[in-house]
Amino acid sequence: MKPPININNFVEEYRRDNDEFNREFDINEISLGVIKSFITPNLSDPELYSTYTIDEVTADKINKCLSNKISFDFDTYEYCFQRYGDYDE
């Protein structure tokens, strides 16, 4: 498989009552190295392509790195970090 030509980092928001996807927030302004300082990758996933749950402590660390802060609502939503690669066909 060819390496990705573009990688995008998102915080995804899902409703707690039905797990329905609500929206996503682009957090590409945060480097992978910084993201790894508050999200510990699984041993088999050093590039963070798996889905990682975001708790309130991690949400605060993410917001400290963003110019446009995310209004997290943990009473209504669950949040996940997701990293996607775009590949050249």
Phi, psi and omega in degrees: 000136178288152176291156180294148177270341180207137179237134181238140181247132183225152162257122180257144184243127181234139178295135178292326186284338181215008180061018180285135176297133179254305180193173178227154180240127178286123177237035181296342180289348177264125182290158179301320179301318179291318178302319179292344178284342177234355171234114182275119181290150170296154181303326181271008185221061185295340181262006176062043177273348174283170177272135180236131179288140178253124175261182184294325178294314179295321178301318178297318179295320177298311182298327178296340181261354186257142174284325174251106185292151176267132176272086181290138177230087185287347175287327184257328189233157168251151184233144179225147170268133179221137180238127182238143175250140172263132184245144175280132182274000000 
